[in-house]
C-alpha cells in the first residue's frame, strides 16, 4: 500500500501544480532526509528509478518517476474542488495581474 507521503513525492517529482492538476513539467526528485527512504520504497514498488546525480546536484542520487508511477498518480488524482463565484472571480483577478488591488479591480468591473 502506498502512503500519502509517497504520493506527494510522486506528484512533486512530476511538478503537479498546487491544486493537483496533472500539468507535469519535470520528472526528477533529489531527496534529502527521510525522503530518501520514501523514494527507496517507491523504487522497490517500481514507481521510481534511480540514477547517480550529475555534478550540478548536491545529493547522491536522482529519482525519476516511471510510467507505472505516472499511472498511479493519474489514478489517484485529487478530487477537484468546486469553486464559488467569489473564488472564481478572485482567481481571475490573480491571472490578470492588473497591478490594481482587488478592491479597485472589482470597482472597475473587470470581472464581468
SVG drawing of the C-alpha trace seen along z (x, -y; Angstrom):
<svg xmlns="http://www.w3.org/2000/svg" viewBox="-21 -51 51 55">
<polyline fill="none" stroke="black" stroke-width="0.4" points="0.0,0.0 1.3,-3.4 1.3,-6.2 0.2,-9.8 3.8,-10.9 4.8,-8.6 2.0,-10.1 3.1,-13.6 6.7,-12.8 5.5,-11.3 3.4,-14.4 6.2,-16.8 8.7,-14.8 6.4,-15.4 5.8,-19.0 2.0,-19.0 0.5,-22.3 -0.7,-23.2 -4.3,-22.1 -3.0,-18.7 -3.7,-19.3 -1.7,-17.0 0.3,-19.6 3.7,-17.9 6.7,-19.9 9.5,-17.8 10.4,-14.3 13.0,-14.1 13.5,-14.4 16.7,-15.0 15.6,-13.7 17.1,-14.6 16.5,-13.4 13.6,-11.0 12.5,-11.5 15.4,-9.2 13.8,-6.2 10.4,-7.1 12.0,-7.2 13.7,-3.9 10.3,-2.4 8.9,-3.8 11.9,-2.3 11.1,1.1 7.5,0.8 8.6,-0.1 7.2,-3.7 10.6,-5.3 14.1,-4.7 17.4,-5.9 20.5,-7.3 23.7,-8.9 23.4,-12.7 25.2,-15.0 27.7,-17.2 25.2,-20.1 23.2,-18.4 24.2,-18.2 22.5,-14.8 23.8,-11.4 21.0,-10.2 18.2,-11.5 14.9,-9.6 12.7,-9.6 9.0,-8.6 8.4,-5.5 5.4,-5.0 3.9,-2.8 4.4,-5.7 2.8,-8.2 -0.2,-5.8 -0.5,-5.6 -0.6,-9.4 -3.3,-9.6 -5.4,-7.0 -5.1,-8.9 -5.8,-12.4 -7.3,-14.6 -11.0,-15.4 -11.5,-18.8 -13.0,-21.3 -15.9,-23.2 -15.2,-26.9 -17.7,-29.6 -18.3,-32.6 -16.2,-34.7 -13.4,-32.2 -13.5,-32.1 -13.6,-35.9 -10.5,-36.2 -8.6,-33.6 -9.4,-35.7 -8.0,-38.7 -4.8,-36.9 -4.4,-35.6 -4.9,-39.0 -2.1,-40.6 -3.5,-44.0 -1.4,-45.9 -4.5,-47.0 -5.5,-45.9 -8.5,-43.6 -11.0,-46.2 -10.0,-48.6 -10.3,-45.7 -13.8,-44.9 -14.9,-48.6 -13.8,-48.7 -16.0,-45.7 -13.3,-43.8 -14.5,-40.5 -17.6,-40.5"/>
</svg>
